[in-house]
Amino acid sequence: MNQNSPSSNSSNWYILRLHRLPISFWVDRRVPVVILGLGLCIIATVLISISQGEYAIPILDTAKVILGLETSNPDYVFVVNTLRLPRTITACLVGMALAIAGTITQSITRNPLAAPGIIGVNAGASLAAVSVIILFPSLPVAVLPIAAFGGAAIVAVAIYLLAWDGGTSPVRLVLVGIGFSFVAGALTNLMTTFGNINSVSQALVWLAGSVYGRSWAQVYAMLPWLVVFGLIALLMTRELNNLHLGDDMAIGLGSRLEVHRGLLLLSGLALAGSAVATAGNIGFVGLMAPHLARRLVGASHQSLLPIAALLGCLLVAVADLLARLAFAPIELPCGIITAAVGAPYFVYLLIWSR
């Protein structure tokens, strides 16, 4: 058996090979069942989210509109296709991006507490995106992911350099990251203090972490980033397994250490930056989804990464649903819901990891 196989008991795994490409995956046999269960939960959440609201639509009619089978009621078509469907799809895409970015970050740093929102990467992306919103309000929405990626990259490099002392420890990475979060947050507040009132209002709503008012423009802007960099991460799951074992072990297993780490880091930053640019700073999804996925399918990234992505999708979709309906007619940003759940979970992880 290949030394990279995740278990000596091969009966617990599927081997998937792409015969025309030099690519293969070890997949836990629990994965299809978990994917089916999560898929059904996501579909149910999406249908409920789209059908419920100030203007309620029967779930069956909602499904027919989505499938193009119901066109006789223009009100249903408008509410579903124009107002609610793009918002819900955006929530799902953002959740998937944050979960994949969190999985990559935890594996590269070998730190269970690491996530883009915890170590300051999201704060850097937020600062860059808010700067664009306030200083250059006429720029198209497609520019925001690029700006957010740049801000996330600058903060990530700075954190890595300052945390380096012959190596990086989990505690140093978290503490330096929290420090950068405060610095970026202070600069963001400075931007909102002196900016134009209209641009500042838009930035403040966006900063709370919400998919309110998202349209197909945000879906089309977010989708290429998720497809490209999510696919890169999926194809590099074996390298993620190797890097998670440590540098020496990864080199011994044949990894081109700096190339693989750099490409994975680039993918994680791009995903986190695009998610923040699209929906603001929705925290703790990148922290919770990988941990929950490990409880379901184990630590092998061939299984872990897609399950974490689906969990991230479900978490943000449910958070947006609760944010809309829990205190109706008042609508909360979904970032408040994820923080209310994620902050206690982070404390639990701190205690568990000592």
Secondary structure, 3 states (H helix, E strand, C coil): CCCCCCCCCHHHEEEEEECCCCEEEEEECCHHHHHHHHHHHHHHHHHHHHHCCCCCCCHHHHHHHHCCCCCCCHHHHHHHHHHHHHHHHHHHHHHHHHHHHHHHHHHHHCCCCCCCCCCCHHHHHHHHHHHHHHHCCCCCCCHHHHHHHHHHHHHHHHHHHHHCCCCCCHHHHHHHHHHHHHHHHHHHHHHHHHCCHHHHHHHHHHHCCCCCCCCHHHHHHHHHHHHHHHHHHHHCHHHHHHHHCCHHHHHHCCCCHHHHHHHHHHHHHHHHHHHHHHHCCCCCHHHHHHHHHHHHHCCCHHHHHHHHHHHHHHHHHHHHHHHHHCCCCCCCCHHHHHHHHHHHHHHHHHHHHC
